[in-house]
Amino acid sequence: MPIDPSKEEDQSDLQQRRAQGEFVRGVSGFRHVIGQSEEFPAEPHRYHLHVALNCPWCHRVTLARNVLGLQNSITIDVAFPNRTDADDPQGENLWQFAPDKIASATGAPLPECTHETATPHGVRLVRDLYEAEGSNERSVPVLFDKKTQRIVSNESAEIVRMLGQQARALGSTLKGAELPDLYPAGPDNADLRAEIDALNSAIYTAINNGSYKAGFSSQQDVYAQAFAAYFDMLDQLETRLGDGRPYLTGATFTEVDLRLFPTLYRHDPIYYIRMKLNGARIVDYPHLWRWLCRVHALPGVADSGSLLHCRQGYFGRSWNGVVPIGPLKPMPYPDAYDHPNLAAGT
């Protein structure tokens, strides 16, 4: 901790690659760690999350908050899934706290959306949190210290890791073995940590970030490479789960399961269309589908995300702004995740 920066996307020739149509994710600038110094101690009711439920990187941290029993200790604000448009007086493409804004998918406000509550100013834009620190970043998630009014971290992988390592000190309500050990410590678990690290890296490259490479790059060859890598990794994971193990590293739910889930949760209803990843659905992979349903059934997981926010965020501000209704077969989502027997071949 922090996560090895070598696992982040290569930033070389950044402007040229983006100008040529490649999607290149930037590097998060706030990398403080709870519990490593007096500056940000691990204590309950001090920290806050600013998230958007359509964002898969935010979904990682809301998952961690929920599965670690930190709902009562770490407060949260939820941005509207659509960022500002060109008519906004502050500019476009900015995450906004707008609980009264009407979602085109429903014709009504989204009840999960909130005002900003961690600062005394109730800021409207996530950008304002960064500007108070002299930064021009504008991304979510943001882990925020309510006591010092400072940003702790905006790197989702590191937020997940620190919440897992400090869950009890941060006020988890889970007792004993109820609290999952996402990244087990100690010399006896060195091989397991190495396996988690290797899987995290491969899944980030091919699936988590690879889905964005496919969906948002405008170069045909970059898309084709990302498409191939994505489905090759799905095949590898399907084979891995084919030995009967319930989770990716064996008998217990770990960080690698948590980090894979947000992307596969979005695949059938969102990414199959929006990210042009129409090679197959997850329901076409029997072992992966049952894994997805198994994780979805864990306490707190279903409440950590929203496919309605995803539909609104991915489709409501792109293409022509019309939000798809389906898929309806084999069953509407997310209800389908309660039915592991829907998988092909079962």
C-alpha atoms as one frame of an Amber mdcrd trajectory, in Angstrom:
protein
   0.000   0.000   0.000  -0.217   2.195  -2.011  -0.921   0.029  -5.034   2.119
  -0.462  -7.240   2.006   2.445  -9.727   3.545   0.197 -12.377   0.124  -1.433
 -12.658  -1.372   1.832 -13.933  -1.801   2.561 -17.617   1.240   3.742 -19.532
   1.115   7.549 -19.846   3.777   7.926 -22.541   2.846   9.944 -25.653  -0.456
  10.688 -23.911  -1.663  13.609 -26.014  -0.672  12.010 -29.300  -2.405   8.726
 -28.455  -5.579  10.516 -27.429  -5.470  12.694 -30.555  -5.281   9.523 -32.637
  -8.437   8.197 -30.985  -7.104   5.923 -28.248  -8.784   6.001 -24.834  -6.036
   6.505 -22.217  -6.999   6.674 -18.563  -5.184   9.300 -16.489  -3.407   8.852
 -13.168  -5.075   9.870  -9.916  -3.269  12.650  -8.067  -4.444  12.123  -4.455
  -2.819   9.067  -2.902  -2.890   9.494   0.885  -3.514   6.362   2.951  -5.746
   6.100   6.016  -3.914   4.720   9.031  -0.336   5.296   7.842   0.215   8.659
   9.526  -1.263  11.045  12.092  -2.573  13.109   9.193  -5.357  10.656   8.307
  -5.926   8.266  11.234  -8.258   5.291  11.016 -11.258   6.319  13.082 -15.017
   5.880  12.684 -17.362   8.574  11.325 -14.549  10.745   9.993 -14.509   9.836
   6.306 -16.908  10.358   3.429 -17.292   9.148  -0.158 -18.352  11.199  -3.165
 -19.442   8.780  -5.893 -21.541   8.295  -9.015 -23.377   4.973  -9.127 -22.950
   4.603 -12.878 -19.153   4.761 -12.582 -17.515   1.302 -12.245 -14.541   2.769
 -10.337 -16.976   4.231  -7.806 -18.771   0.891  -7.713 -15.570  -0.669  -6.394
 -15.562   1.591  -3.358 -19.301   1.380  -2.655 -18.907  -2.401  -2.807 -16.027
  -2.264  -0.338 -17.990   0.035   1.982 -20.951  -2.339   1.967 -19.308  -5.755
   2.134 -17.021  -4.504   4.929 -19.948  -3.256   7.029 -18.943   0.416   6.878
 -22.324   1.880   5.904 -22.846   3.416   9.341 -19.303   4.737   9.642 -18.490
   6.183   6.215 -21.054   8.632   4.866 -21.731   9.025   1.156 -22.990  11.487
  -1.447 -24.220  10.371  -4.870 -23.854  12.510  -7.998 -26.378  12.556 -10.821
 -25.302  10.061 -13.514 -25.221  12.666 -16.293 -22.465  15.244 -16.106 -23.141
  18.879 -16.965 -23.829  19.826 -20.566 -22.721  22.754 -22.706 -25.530  24.962
 -21.347 -24.217  24.814 -17.788 -22.728  28.158 -16.670 -19.724  26.321 -15.178
 -19.019  24.325 -18.310 -19.686  20.823 -19.565 -18.617  17.300 -18.578 -18.535
  17.998 -14.828 -19.878  15.634 -12.179 -22.762  17.358 -10.398 -24.786  16.878
  -7.235 -28.308  17.408  -8.531 -30.939  15.385  -6.665 -33.798  17.288  -8.298
 -32.591  16.734 -11.870 -34.939  14.697 -14.061 -33.595  11.449 -15.505 -34.628
  10.912 -19.103 -34.839   7.144 -18.451 -37.677   7.577 -15.940 -39.023  11.124
 -16.336 -38.396  11.675 -12.624 -35.550  12.417 -10.198 -33.396   9.499  -9.077
 -33.967   8.943  -5.346 -30.388   7.830  -4.660 -28.946  11.172  -5.801 -28.020
  13.612  -3.040 -26.786  17.092  -2.356 -23.137  17.351  -1.297 -22.994  17.094
   2.496 -19.355  16.602   3.535 -18.402  20.284   3.281 -20.152  23.247   4.913
 -20.683  24.752   1.440 -22.796  22.027  -0.134 -20.860  22.327  -3.366 -22.681
  21.550  -6.616 -19.735  20.230  -8.611 -17.130  17.602  -7.747 -14.647  19.930
  -9.434 -15.112  22.382  -6.538 -13.717  19.817  -4.076 -10.535  19.664  -6.126
 -10.278  23.413  -6.666 -10.269  23.886  -2.889  -7.042  21.828  -2.919  -5.545
  23.712  -5.866  -6.058  20.801  -8.231  -7.631  20.746 -11.675  -8.745  17.108
 -11.358 -12.471  16.379 -11.467 -12.969  12.613 -11.174 -14.915  10.367  -8.832
 -14.650   8.536  -6.488 -13.365  10.917  -3.837 -12.519   9.734  -0.335 -12.828
  12.852   1.810 -11.794  13.687   5.381 -14.650  15.637   6.980 -12.493  16.757
   9.902  -9.691  18.417   7.910 -11.842  19.093   4.807  -9.235  17.446   2.595
  -9.246  14.828  -0.128  -7.590  11.632   1.070  -7.616   9.669  -2.178  -9.218
   9.511  -5.604  -7.653   6.207  -6.670 -10.320   3.507  -6.402  -7.962   0.521
  -6.070  -6.158   2.149  -3.149  -9.406   3.172  -1.466 -10.602  -0.440  -1.639
  -7.298  -1.676  -0.201  -7.230   0.797   2.704 -10.888   0.217   3.624 -10.190
  -3.504   3.732  -7.078  -3.135   5.863  -8.659  -0.631   8.274 -12.249  -1.901
   8.349 -12.396  -2.645  12.081 -10.701   0.597  13.093 -13.038   2.510  10.786
 -16.070   1.096  12.587 -17.236  -2.019  10.738 -20.436  -3.450  12.178 -19.469
  -6.979  11.111 -18.277  -9.392  13.780 -15.624 -12.086  13.599 -15.626 -14.115
  10.402 -18.521 -12.036   9.002 -15.914  -9.465   7.970 -14.275 -10.558   4.687
 -10.488 -10.410   4.490 -10.055  -8.939   1.025  -6.239  -9.002   0.986  -5.012
 -11.372   3.711  -1.865 -10.296   5.533   0.981 -12.334   6.990   3.671 -14.646
   5.641   1.270 -17.596   5.354  -0.761 -15.663   2.791   2.105 -14.416   0.618
   1.226 -16.758  -2.248  -2.437 -15.737  -2.080  -1.524 -12.040  -2.200   0.720
 -12.682  -5.203  -2.163 -14.467  -6.923  -4.539 -11.584  -6.131  -1.999  -9.053
  -7.446  -1.486 -10.966 -10.682  -5.215 -11.397 -11.291  -5.931  -7.771 -10.409
  -3.379  -6.616 -12.968  -4.593  -8.925 -15.740  -8.275  -8.155 -15.098  -7.646
  -4.416 -14.930  -5.838  -4.413 -18.265  -8.168  -6.703 -20.224 -11.556  -6.170
 -18.564 -11.880  -3.165 -16.222  -9.921  -0.735 -18.371 -10.166  -2.886 -21.477
 -13.915  -2.341 -21.670 -13.274   1.409 -21.904 -10.549   0.862 -24.484 -13.127
  -0.945 -26.608 -15.999   1.439 -26.015 -14.340   4.850 -26.131 -11.406   4.504
 -28.507 -12.123   5.685 -32.035  -9.390   3.627 -33.710 -10.666   0.392 -35.233
  -7.463  -1.528 -34.498  -7.362  -0.385 -30.849 -10.998  -1.431 -30.469 -10.344
  -4.798 -32.101  -7.366  -5.509 -29.834  -9.328  -4.525 -26.738 -12.305  -6.642
 -27.847 -10.098  -9.701 -28.351  -8.279  -9.246 -25.024 -11.554  -8.783 -23.148
 -13.115 -12.009 -24.384  -9.861 -13.936 -24.078  -9.758 -12.989 -20.403 -13.404
 -14.001 -19.953 -12.492 -17.402 -21.393  -9.595 -17.694 -18.943 -11.801 -16.790
 -15.987 -14.487 -19.229 -17.122 -11.857 -21.984 -17.169 -10.535 -20.937 -13.752
 -14.006 -21.199 -12.211 -14.655 -24.463 -13.994 -12.957 -26.492 -11.254 -15.849
 -25.748  -8.892 -14.241 -23.012  -6.813 -16.819 -20.425  -5.660 -14.507 -17.416
  -6.015 -11.590 -16.510  -8.237  -8.841 -17.473  -5.796 -10.661 -20.334  -4.110
 -13.098 -20.668  -1.244 -13.257 -17.052  -0.073 -14.301 -13.707  -1.548 -11.280
 -11.448  -2.000 -10.281  -8.136  -3.529 -10.010  -9.640  -7.013 -13.669 -10.735
  -6.949 -14.669  -7.274  -5.794 -12.713  -5.558  -8.576 -14.073  -7.803 -11.351
 -17.709  -7.548 -10.297 -18.555  -3.950 -11.393 -17.552  -4.599 -15.007 -19.337
  -7.925 -15.379 -22.407  -6.513 -13.589 -22.605  -3.964 -16.435 -21.751  -6.273
 -19.320 -25.064  -7.796 -20.444 -27.354  -4.755 -19.939 -24.856  -1.960 -20.752
 -21.458  -2.861 -22.179 -22.732  -5.397 -24.720 -24.170  -2.389 -26.588 -22.417
   0.743 -25.334 -18.866  -0.634 -25.285 -19.399  -2.669 -28.479 -18.546  -5.842
 -26.527 -21.131  -7.947 -28.315 -19.075 -11.120 -28.644 -21.117 -12.846 -25.942
 -23.096 -12.158 -22.795 -21.967 -13.212 -19.331 -25.058 -15.426 -19.146 -23.437
 -17.390 -21.986 -20.587 -18.395 -19.628 -22.075 -20.860 -17.096 -19.341 -20.616
 -14.464 -18.894 -16.853 -14.705 -22.656 -16.312 -14.603 -23.021 -18.398 -11.449
 -20.050 -16.520  -9.937 -21.722 -13.201 -10.806 -24.983 -14.310  -9.171 -23.079
 -15.645  -6.140 -21.334 -12.316  -5.570 -24.547 -10.369  -6.189 -26.191 -12.388
  -3.402 -23.575 -11.449  -0.784 -24.823  -9.063   1.937 -24.641  -5.448   0.811
 -23.655  -6.118  -2.803 -27.038  -5.545  -4.482 -27.361  -2.194  -2.680 -23.933
  -0.982  -3.792 -24.828  -0.192  -7.405 -27.695   0.746  -9.711 -28.284  -0.395
 -13.270 -30.769   2.467 -13.655 -27.972   4.945 -12.924 -25.768   3.007 -15.350
 -28.352   3.143 -18.140 -28.902   6.851 -17.558 -25.207   7.656 -17.328 -23.949
   5.598 -20.258 -26.795   6.258 -22.698 -28.510   9.414 -21.453 -25.666  11.699
 -22.517 -24.228   9.856 -25.523 -25.285   8.978 -29.050 -28.811  10.451 -29.306
 -29.508  10.383 -25.561 -32.202   7.682 -25.755 -31.884   5.071 -23.001 -32.457
   1.415 -24.061 -35.214  -0.423 -22.209 -33.867  -3.984 -22.417 -32.563  -6.544
 -22.314 -35.713  -8.476 -21.360 -34.474 -11.989 -22.218 -33.822 -14.301 -20.528
 -35.082 -11.949 -17.801 -34.868  -8.217 -17.007 -31.725  -7.077 -15.209 -30.817
  -6.878 -12.333 -33.508  -9.463 -11.457 -31.599 -11.939 -13.622 -28.733 -11.912
 -11.106 -30.984 -13.725  -8.645 -31.234 -16.694 -11.020 -27.953 -18.588 -11.462
 -29.817 -21.314 -13.379 -30.270 -18.952 -16.338 -26.720 -19.684 -17.464 -26.290
 -21.463 -20.771 -25.952 -25.226 -20.369 -27.557 -25.397 -16.906
